[in-house]
Amino acid sequence: MKIKAPSPAMGVALLALAMATSGTAVAAVTYATNAGKVDGRDAVSSKTSTEKAAGALVSTAGSGPLKGQIPGKFLGEVMRGDADSFARLTPVNDNATDVPGIVSSIEGLGELSATCGDQNAKAGVEDPVTRLTFANKTGGNVNIATTVSNKEPALGVVAPNTVSTVTIGGSSTFRITLEQAGLNSVFDGVVRQDGRGTADAQCLAYGLAQRVSNVR
């Protein structure tokens, strides 16, 4: 009996079968065995705890604000921090100063308050002045550096349960840098005068409060 040559389709099928039973299939099995490993190391999710990730490779985040990035908890000695915004808009009391109002606080360290006053003694003509006060709420000294605009910073130490005040008589930026026991905190903001020379002036203070610590 004469044996017919296989059709082209059958030839492709036989070739695929031969490849499946050769080294290619062995490579596929090896890959499956080592799935999740890179250079022999386990790869773990970015959601894994630092204890479980010890000695392993960590993937980047697949979603959220850190998408494509490695979360800071896995990066030792890298600085990180959380920031809170603050804002206070206060009308000027003619020839007077208002009651201090807390604009921001840093847990475990202290509070930043602001007052709005009038630095023009003429009745009905207001000139806003803002006073920012940091109150040390800890049991130890807090190192402080206060910078207004691009001037040289004023350096000092705030003793426990005492305050440090800076007066800003016009529109300007400010930075109050604090340090205690190796932890650094910053109040970064702006003071603005509105309505200077009128009878309806205002003080505006806004910015960010941030505490930064080493990730270990």
C-alpha positions in Angstrom: 0.0 0.0 0.0 1.3 3.4 -0.9 1.7 5.8 2.0 0.7 9.4 1.2 2.9 12.3 2.3 1.4 14.3 5.2 -0.5 17.5 4.3 1.1 20.8 5.2 -1.2 21.2 8.2 -0.2 17.8 9.5 3.4 18.6 9.0 3.1 21.7 11.2 1.3 19.6 13.9 4.1 17.0 13.9 6.7 19.7 14.2 5.0 21.2 17.1 4.7 17.8 18.8 8.4 17.2 18.3 9.3 20.5 19.9 7.0 19.9 22.8 8.9 16.6 23.6 12.3 18.2 23.2 14.4 20.6 25.3 12.0 23.4 24.7 9.4 21.7 27.0 12.1 21.0 29.6 13.0 24.7 29.6 9.3 25.6 30.1 9.1 23.2 33.1 12.3 24.7 34.5 10.8 28.2 34.2 7.6 27.2 35.9 9.6 25.7 38.8 11.5 28.9 39.2 8.5 31.2 38.7 8.7 34.2 41.1 12.5 34.1 41.3 15.1 36.4 39.9 18.7 35.2 40.0 17.6 32.6 42.5 16.0 35.1 44.9 12.4 35.2 45.8 10.3 38.1 44.5 7.6 39.5 46.8 4.8 42.0 46.5 5.2 45.6 47.5 2.4 45.0 50.0 4.5 42.4 51.9 5.8 43.3 55.4 9.4 44.2 55.8 10.0 41.1 57.9 8.7 38.8 55.2 10.6 40.7 52.5 14.0 40.3 54.3 16.5 38.7 51.8 14.0 38.9 48.9 13.5 41.2 45.9 10.5 43.6 46.2 8.3 44.5 43.2 7.1 48.0 42.6 3.6 49.1 43.5 1.0 48.2 40.9 -1.5 50.9 41.6 -2.2 54.0 43.7 0.0 57.1 44.2 3.2 54.9 44.4 2.5 53.0 41.2 5.8 52.0 39.6 7.7 52.9 42.8 9.1 50.9 45.7 7.4 51.9 49.0 9.6 53.9 51.4 9.3 51.3 54.1 11.8 49.1 52.1 14.3 51.9 51.6 16.5 52.1 54.7 18.1 55.5 55.6 15.9 57.3 53.1 14.2 60.4 54.4 10.4 60.5 54.3 7.6 62.4 56.0 3.9 63.3 56.0 2.8 66.9 55.4 -0.3 68.7 56.6 -1.5 72.0 55.1 -2.7 75.0 57.1 -4.3 78.3 56.4 -5.6 81.3 58.5 -7.3 84.4 57.0 -8.0 87.0 59.7 -9.4 90.5 59.5 -7.3 93.3 61.1 -8.8 94.9 64.2 -8.0 98.6 63.9 -5.2 99.6 66.3 -5.5 96.2 68.0 -4.2 92.6 67.8 -6.5 89.5 67.7 -6.4 86.5 70.0 -3.7 83.9 68.9 -5.1 81.1 66.9 -3.4 77.7 66.4 -2.8 77.1 62.7 -0.9 73.8 62.8 0.6 71.3 65.2 3.2 68.5 64.9 2.3 65.6 67.1 4.7 65.1 70.0 6.6 68.3 69.3 4.5 71.5 69.5 2.1 74.0 67.9 2.3 76.9 65.6 -0.1 79.8 66.3 -0.6 83.1 64.5 -1.9 86.6 65.4 -3.0 89.4 63.2 -2.5 93.0 64.3 -2.4 96.6 63.1 1.0 98.4 62.9 -0.5 101.7 61.8 -1.6 103.9 64.8 -3.8 106.1 62.6 -7.5 105.3 63.0 -9.2 103.8 60.0 -5.9 103.1 58.2 -4.8 99.5 58.8 -1.4 98.0 58.1 -1.4 94.2 58.8 1.3 92.5 60.8 1.5 88.8 61.5 3.2 87.1 64.5 4.0 83.4 64.3 4.6 81.6 67.5 6.0 78.1 68.0 5.2 76.6 71.4 7.4 73.7 72.6 5.1 71.0 74.1 7.8 68.5 74.8 9.9 67.8 78.0 13.1 68.8 76.3 14.8 71.5 74.3 13.9 72.0 70.6 16.5 73.6 68.3 14.9 76.2 66.0 15.9 78.1 62.9 13.6 80.8 61.5 14.0 82.2 58.0 11.9 85.1 56.6 12.1 85.7 52.9 15.8 85.3 51.8 17.3 86.7 55.0 19.8 84.9 57.2 18.1 82.4 59.5 17.7 83.3 63.2 19.0 80.3 65.3 18.0 79.5 68.8 16.7 76.9 71.3 13.1 76.7 72.6 13.0 75.4 76.2 10.2 73.1 77.4 6.9 74.8 77.7 8.2 78.1 76.3 7.6 79.8 72.9 9.5 81.4 70.1 7.9 84.2 68.1 8.7 85.8 64.7 7.1 89.0 63.5 6.4 89.5 59.8 5.3 93.1 59.0 4.6 92.5 55.3 4.0 89.9 52.7 6.8 87.3 52.8 7.7 83.6 52.8 8.9 81.9 56.0 10.4 78.6 57.1 10.6 77.4 60.7 12.9 74.4 61.0 12.8 72.4 64.2 15.0 69.6 65.6 14.9 67.3 68.6 16.7 64.1 69.2 17.6 63.7 65.5 14.0 64.2 64.2 13.5 67.2 62.0 10.2 69.1 61.4 9.4 72.1 59.2 6.7 74.8 59.0 7.0 76.1 55.5 4.6 78.9 54.5 3.6 82.4 53.3 2.3 85.5 55.1 0.4 88.0 53.0 -1.0 91.4 53.6 -4.3 92.2 52.0 -5.9 95.7 52.0 -2.9 97.6 53.4 -3.7 101.3 53.9 -7.5 100.7 54.0 -10.0 100.2 56.8 -10.6 96.6 55.8 -7.2 94.9 55.8 -6.5 91.2 56.4 -3.7 88.8 57.4 -3.3 85.6 55.5 -0.9 82.8 56.7 -0.8 79.4 54.9 1.7 76.6 54.3 2.7 73.1 55.1 3.8 71.4 58.4 6.0 68.3 57.9 7.8 65.9 60.3 10.6 64.0 58.6 12.2 60.9 60.1 14.7 58.2 59.0 13.1 55.0 57.7 14.7 52.1 59.4 
